[in-house]
Amino acid sequence: MAHAVNLCEVYFNLVREYGETTARAAMQNFKDIGVLPVDDMSEPFWQDAGNLKASIKRISLADCFGLVTARNFKSPFVTSDHHELEAVSQHFPDIEIMFFR
């Protein structure tokens, strides 16, 4: 699973670095391997994400959406963002953060 906000972040970074064709192919690859988009934008959900952002200054709003998704589904949050999330991971003892790359 991946929140749509996180997929958008991956997509725009790929467009910026490699172009739209490559970005669209990568999004198709996610679908092909079974990554399910989560598009929860309910008020309780986005308030949870907003509360995380307000309580921890050095974290992106997109990562807050991903962390709330991981917490709600009791699944790990997988990221390549060592710099930002290693510094704040101790604030999320109930969420497993897995780093790659």
C-alpha positions in Angstrom: 0.0 0.0 0.0 1.0 3.6 -0.6 -0.9 6.7 0.1 -1.7 8.6 -3.0 0.2 11.7 -1.7 3.3 9.5 -1.4 2.8 8.1 -4.9 2.4 11.7 -6.2 5.7 12.6 -4.5 7.5 9.7 -6.2 5.9 10.5 -9.5 6.9 14.2 -9.5 10.4 13.3 -8.5 10.7 10.8 -11.4 9.2 13.3 -13.9 11.6 16.0 -12.8 14.6 13.7 -13.0 13.8 11.3 -15.8 10.7 12.5 -17.6 7.0 11.7 -17.8 7.3 8.5 -19.8 9.7 6.9 -17.2 7.5 8.2 -14.3 4.4 6.6 -15.8 6.2 3.4 -16.4 7.4 3.3 -12.8 3.8 3.9 -11.6 2.7 1.0 -13.7 5.4 -1.1 -12.2 4.1 -0.4 -8.8 0.6 -1.5 -9.9 2.1 -4.6 -11.5 3.8 -5.7 -8.3 0.6 -5.2 -6.3 1.1 -1.8 -4.6 -2.3 -0.6 -3.7 -3.0 3.1 -3.6 -4.7 4.4 -0.5 -6.7 7.6 -1.1 -8.1 8.2 2.3 -8.7 11.9 2.8 -11.2 11.6 5.5 -11.2 14.3 8.1 -9.8 12.0 10.9 -7.1 10.8 8.5 -5.8 14.2 7.4 -6.1 15.6 10.9 -3.8 12.7 12.1 -1.3 13.7 9.4 -1.6 17.4 10.3 -1.0 16.6 14.0 2.1 14.7 13.1 3.4 17.6 11.0 2.6 20.1 13.8 4.4 18.1 16.4 7.5 17.3 14.4 8.9 20.2 12.4 11.5 18.3 10.4 9.2 16.0 8.5 7.4 16.4 5.2 3.7 16.5 5.0 3.8 13.6 2.5 5.7 11.5 4.9 3.1 12.2 7.5 0.4 10.8 5.2 2.6 7.7 4.7 3.2 7.3 8.4 -0.5 7.6 9.2 -1.3 5.0 6.5 1.3 2.6 7.9 -0.1 3.1 11.4 -3.7 2.5 10.3 -2.8 -0.6 8.4 -0.3 -1.8 11.0 2.3 -2.1 8.3 5.9 -0.8 7.9 6.6 2.5 6.3 9.2 2.0 3.6 11.3 5.0 2.6 14.6 6.0 1.1 14.6 9.3 3.0 17.3 8.4 5.6 18.2 12.0 6.3 14.7 13.2 7.3 13.2 10.1 8.9 16.1 8.7 10.8 16.2 11.9 12.8 12.5 11.6 13.8 11.9 7.9 13.8 12.0 7.7 17.7 8.8 9.8 17.7 7.0 6.8 16.1 7.5 3.8 18.3 4.3 2.2 17.0 5.4 2.4 13.4 8.2 0.3 11.8 10.2 2.4 9.5 12.2 0.5 6.9 14.9 2.3 5.0 16.3 1.2 1.6 18.9 2.5 -0.7 
